[in-house]
C-alpha cells in the first residue's frame, strides 16, 4: 500500500500483525480510531500497554490476575479441595460462565504438542503435581479439549497424578444438548453409547 | 463475560469498541498481545496514540499527512493543474496504487448524505472552490463512488464549479475488466452501451 503518512503506515503495520487482521482491515480500524477523540484513543492504547505491563498470573493456579492470588483462589466460598485443570484462561471463563462449578482451577498454559515443540516442561504441570502432593485434594477434574493434543496431555497428567490416589475425572463427552443423533459424527455417537449413563430425572430441567 | 482481571476486562472492552470486533474476537486479540514481548505491545499502543496526537491534514488537499503539506502536494513532479476530488484518504491510496494518475488530489472528508446529517458545509467543498478560483486549474476530475451520496455530491460540486469554466470530468463507469456481460447488472450494462466510446488499440495491453 501507498501511505501518505509514516504515522499512518506504522499504525496500520502494527494492527496488521494481529491474527486474522490484514492490511485492509487494519487501515479501516486505524481510520476509525483517527475519527475518535484523542482521549478515547489514549484510553485504548494505554489499556493495552498497562495490561501487558501490570498483569500478573496467580501464584497458585496460574490464571490471569490483577494480584498475586486470583479472585477464584482467594474466594472464601469455593471448594478448595477440587481442582479443575484447563488449557488457558478462556476455558476458565467458559466454565465460570456455566455457573455449575465451585472448585478451584489449574491453568496449564497450553497442551503438550510435539509438533509445535511444546513439551511437559513448557507447561505448569510440575506445579500441579506439587499442589496435589502438598495440599488436601479430593478430586482432580481434567477439562481439556477432545483433540490429539488434549488426549496426549490427559494421558501424561494421568500418569503423573495416579500414584497420589486422588480421584481423577474428565468432563463428560457425548452428543451435545440440542444435537440430533443423525448429524453426530460416528466416533462421538459410538463413544456415547459405550459410555452410557443411568437415566437421572434430577438432571431434567 | 466473567473476567478474572480488571486489566483484561478493560483491554477487551476497548478492543470490542472497534467496528466488526465482538467480545470473543477482542479476547482472542488481547490474549495474543499478552503473549508478546512488552516492547512489542508498547510499540503497538504508542503507534496508535502518536498517530491520533501528531497526525496532520494537508493544508491544500486535506489528505492525511505527517506535515503541513502532504507528499503529493509537495512533490515537484506532479501535474499541479489537475485536481482529482475524492471522498477520503483510502481513495487517494487506491488511485495512487494504480500508478496511472500524476495530478493532485482534494479530499472531501465524506459525501453529502442528508440521511446521516452530512451537508456541504461539513465537507471540504469551500476550500475546493477556493483552489479552483485562485490557482490555475486545467481539469477537475470527480472520482466519487457510484452511490446515491456520490451522485448527490457530484451534482452539487458541478453546480458550484461550473461557472469557473474549468473542464469537469468524472471517472469512466462501465463493465469492469474481466467482467462478463451476462452477469453485469442492467443499469451498468445499459449505461455502458449509451456511453460507448471509440475503439482505441492503444489501450490494449
Contacts between the chains, C-beta under 8 A, distances in Angstrom:
chain1	res1	chain2	res2	distance
A	1	B	93	5.9
A	1	B	97	7.0
A	2	B	93	5.4
A	2	B	96	4.3
A	2	B	97	5.4
A	3	B	93	7.0
A	4	B	63	5.3
A	4	B	64	5.5
A	4	B	65	5.8
A	4	B	70	5.4
A	4	B	71	6.0
A	4	B	72	6.8
A	4	B	89	6.5
A	4	B	92	6.4
A	4	B	93	7.3
A	5	B	55	6.4
A	5	B	64	5.1
A	5	B	65	5.5
A	5	B	66	4.9
A	5	B	70	7.8
A	6	B	66	5.5
A	7	B	47	7.8
A	7	B	50	6.2
A	7	B	51	4.7
A	7	B	54	6.0
A	7	B	55	5.3
A	7	B	66	5.8
A	8	B	51	6.5
A	8	B	55	6.9
A	8	B	64	5.6
A	8	B	89	7.9
A	10	B	47	4.7
A	10	B	50	7.8
A	10	B	51	7.2
A	11	B	47	4.7
A	11	B	48	5.6
A	11	B	51	4.4
A	13	B	47	8.0
A	14	B	43	6.3
A	14	B	44	4.5
A	14	B	47	4.6
A	14	B	48	7.4
A	15	B	44	7.8
A	17	B	44	7.6
A	18	B	29	5.3
A	18	B	32	6.4
A	18	B	33	7.8
A	19	B	28	7.2
A	19	B	29	7.3
A	19	B	32	5.6
A	20	B	25	7.8
A	21	B	29	7.9
A	25	B	20	7.8
A	27	B	90	6.7
A	27	B	93	7.9
A	28	B	19	7.2
A	29	B	18	5.3
A	29	B	19	7.3
A	29	B	21	8.0
A	30	B	48	7.6
A	30	B	51	6.9
A	31	B	88	7.5
A	31	B	89	7.2
A	31	B	90	7.1
A	32	B	18	6.4
A	32	B	19	5.6
A	33	B	18	7.8
A	33	B	48	6.1
A	33	B	51	7.4
A	33	B	52	6.4
A	34	B	51	6.9
A	34	B	52	6.4
A	34	B	55	6.7
A	34	B	64	7.5
A	36	B	52	7.4
A	38	B	52	5.3
A	38	B	53	6.2
A	41	B	48	5.8
A	41	B	49	6.1
A	41	B	51	7.7
A	41	B	52	4.0
A	42	B	49	5.4
A	42	B	52	7.5
A	43	B	14	6.3
A	44	B	14	4.5
A	44	B	15	7.8
A	44	B	17	7.6
A	44	B	45	7.8
A	44	B	48	6.4
A	45	B	44	7.8
A	45	B	45	3.7
A	45	B	46	6.5
A	45	B	48	4.5
A	45	B	49	4.1
A	46	B	45	6.5
A	46	B	49	7.4
A	47	B	7	7.8
A	47	B	10	4.7
A	47	B	11	4.7
A	47	B	13	8.0
A	47	B	14	4.6
A	48	B	11	5.6
A	48	B	14	7.4
A	48	B	30	7.6
A	48	B	33	6.1
A	48	B	41	5.8
A	48	B	44	6.4
A	48	B	45	4.6
A	49	B	41	6.1
A	49	B	42	5.4
A	49	B	45	4.1
A	49	B	46	7.4
A	50	B	7	6.2
A	50	B	10	7.8
A	51	B	7	4.7
A	51	B	8	6.5
A	51	B	10	7.2
A	51	B	11	4.4
A	51	B	30	6.9
A	51	B	33	7.3
A	51	B	34	6.9
A	51	B	41	7.7
A	52	B	33	6.4
A	52	B	34	6.4
A	52	B	36	7.4
A	52	B	38	5.3
A	52	B	41	4.0
A	52	B	42	7.5
A	53	B	38	6.2
A	54	B	7	6.0
A	55	B	5	6.5
A	55	B	7	5.4
A	55	B	8	7.0
A	55	B	34	6.6
A	63	B	4	5.4
A	64	B	4	5.6
A	64	B	5	5.1
A	64	B	8	5.7
A	64	B	34	7.4
A	65	B	4	5.9
A	65	B	5	5.6
A	66	B	5	4.9
A	66	B	6	5.6
A	66	B	7	5.8
A	70	B	4	5.5
A	70	B	5	7.9
A	71	B	4	6.0
A	72	B	4	6.8
A	88	B	31	7.4
A	89	B	4	6.5
A	89	B	8	7.9
A	89	B	31	7.1
A	90	B	27	6.7
A	90	B	31	7.0
A	92	B	4	6.4
A	93	B	1	6.0
A	93	B	2	5.4
A	93	B	3	7.1
A	93	B	4	7.3
A	93	B	27	7.9
A	96	B	2	4.3
A	97	B	1	7.1
A	97	B	2	5.4
